[in-house]
């Protein structure tokens, strides 16, 4: 029984090999008629390869981008920073008075409730 399966498998494999050759010959004929420019190729795998000239152009463009970015930062640094805003003496005194009043109220509530 195993020999029959093996014989069938080998016959099928041989038939598929013949069919593959027939299909490849037909595709070669089609490509010959249409020209090889229309053949579909698989995309290249791995990193892209650039010529030395292209790499130099890319590097110059990147340096220009960084220089432009640095120029923006320099111009921002050249402008004077904003002056720090400060409370007036009257404003500070009002805040202190309000804080003291709030704490006095809290402490009065504590004294009323027995110190809890």
C-alpha positions as CSV (number, residue, x, y, z in Angstrom):
1,X,0.0,0.0,0.0
2,X,2.8,2.4,0.8
3,X,4.5,1.7,-2.5
4,X,1.3,2.7,-4.4
5,X,1.1,6.0,-2.6
6,X,4.8,6.6,-3.3
7,X,4.3,5.7,-7.0
8,X,1.3,8.0,-7.2
9,X,3.3,10.8,-5.5
10,X,6.2,10.5,-7.9
11,X,3.9,10.4,-10.9
12,X,2.1,13.5,-9.7
13,X,5.4,15.3,-9.0
14,X,6.7,14.5,-12.5
15,X,3.4,15.7,-14.0
16,X,3.7,19.0,-12.1
17,X,7.3,19.5,-13.2
18,X,6.2,19.0,-16.8
19,X,3.4,21.5,-16.3
20,X,5.7,24.0,-14.7
21,X,8.1,23.8,-17.7
22,X,5.1,24.3,-20.1
23,X,3.9,27.4,-18.2
24,X,7.4,28.9,-18.0
25,X,7.8,28.4,-21.8
26,X,4.5,30.1,-22.4
27,X,5.5,33.0,-20.1
28,X,8.8,33.4,-21.9
29,X,6.9,33.6,-25.2
30,X,4.6,36.2,-23.8
31,X,7.5,38.3,-22.5
32,X,9.3,38.0,-25.8
33,X,6.2,39.4,-27.6
34,X,5.5,42.1,-25.1
35,X,9.1,42.9,-24.3
36,X,10.9,42.4,-21.0
37,X,10.1,46.0,-19.8
38,X,6.5,44.8,-18.9
39,X,7.7,41.9,-16.8
40,X,6.8,42.2,-13.1
41,X,9.8,42.0,-10.8
42,X,9.8,41.4,-7.1
43,X,10.8,44.3,-5.0
44,X,14.4,44.3,-3.8
45,X,14.8,43.3,-0.2
46,X,17.3,44.9,2.2
47,X,18.5,48.5,2.6
48,X,18.3,50.8,-0.3
49,X,21.6,51.6,-2.0
50,X,22.4,55.2,-2.9
51,X,25.3,56.5,-5.1
52,X,28.0,58.6,-3.5
53,X,26.6,61.7,-5.3
54,X,23.1,61.1,-3.9
55,X,24.4,60.6,-0.4
56,X,26.3,63.9,-0.7
57,X,23.1,65.7,-1.8
58,X,21.1,64.1,1.1
59,X,23.8,65.1,3.6
60,X,23.9,68.7,2.3
61,X,20.1,69.0,2.5
62,X,20.2,67.7,6.0
63,X,22.9,70.2,7.0
64,X,20.8,73.0,5.5
65,X,17.7,71.8,7.5
66,X,19.8,71.8,10.7
67,X,21.3,75.2,9.9
68,X,17.8,76.7,9.3
69,X,16.6,75.2,12.6
70,X,19.6,76.6,14.4
71,X,19.0,80.0,12.9
72,X,15.5,80.0,14.3
73,X,16.8,79.1,17.8
74,X,19.5,81.8,17.6
75,X,17.0,84.5,16.6
76,X,14.7,83.5,19.5
77,X,17.7,83.6,21.9
78,X,18.6,87.1,20.6
79,X,15.3,88.6,21.6
80,X,15.1,89.8,25.1
81,X,13.3,87.5,27.5
82,X,10.0,88.8,29.0
83,X,10.3,90.5,32.3
84,X,9.2,88.5,35.2
85,X,5.8,89.6,36.5
86,X,5.7,90.5,40.2
87,X,3.0,91.3,42.7
88,X,2.7,94.8,43.8
89,X,3.1,95.4,47.5
90,X,-0.7,96.1,47.9
91,X,-1.5,92.9,46.0
92,X,0.8,90.8,48.2
93,X,-0.6,92.4,51.3
94,X,-4.2,91.6,50.2
95,X,-3.3,87.9,49.6
96,X,-1.6,87.7,53.0
97,X,-4.6,89.2,54.7
98,X,-7.0,86.8,52.9
99,X,-4.9,83.8,53.9
100,X,-4.7,84.9,57.5
101,X,-8.5,85.4,57.5
102,X,-9.0,81.9,56.1
103,X,-6.7,80.3,58.7
104,X,-8.4,82.3,61.5
105,X,-11.8,80.9,60.3
106,X,-10.4,77.3,60.2
107,X,-8.8,77.7,63.7
108,X,-12.1,79.1,65.1
109,X,-14.0,76.1,63.7
110,X,-11.5,73.7,65.4
111,X,-11.7,75.5,68.7
112,X,-15.5,75.4,68.5
113,X,-15.6,71.7,67.8
114,X,-13.2,70.8,70.5
115,X,-9.9,70.7,68.7
116,X,-10.6,68.0,66.1
